[in-house]
Amino acid sequence: MNSYKLQADLFKALAHPTRLHILEILSQGEACVCHITTILKKRQPYVSQQLMLLREAGWVRDRKDGVMVYYRLADDRITEVIALGRSILEGMGVQLDPPEIPAAPVKGCPCPHCNQGEPCTP
């Protein structure tokens, strides 16, 4: 396959605000689906669909622990990609105000870790 096509397919997964927000959340560390859902204030099926697209594109990895599914960045350099995009926009004079990402435990998250006051990441 053409190397430009491969690169385009990789970057295509970034072309959505919610997926960028998810990557920003995961840049702080592994998180369960319910954390991501709570932070985004979106329905779980929608968030899972976005996570699936990111996983298929190779941006995130998942693991199961019982009924819980945890996601993490597939490569630590992803945080650099996000920061570079932000830096380019700021260099163009665009004022950015990304939302603050709360640390675990996440208020309103229904997972057992948050309800017990323990961090979600094992």
Buried (B, 14 or more C-beta within 10 A) or exposed (E): EEEEEEEEEEEEBBEEEBBBBBBBBBBBBBBBBBBBBBBBEBEEEEBBEBBEBBBEBEBBBBEEEEEBBBBBBBEEEBBEBBEEEBEEEEEEEEEEEEEEBBEBBBEEBEBBBBEEEEEBBE
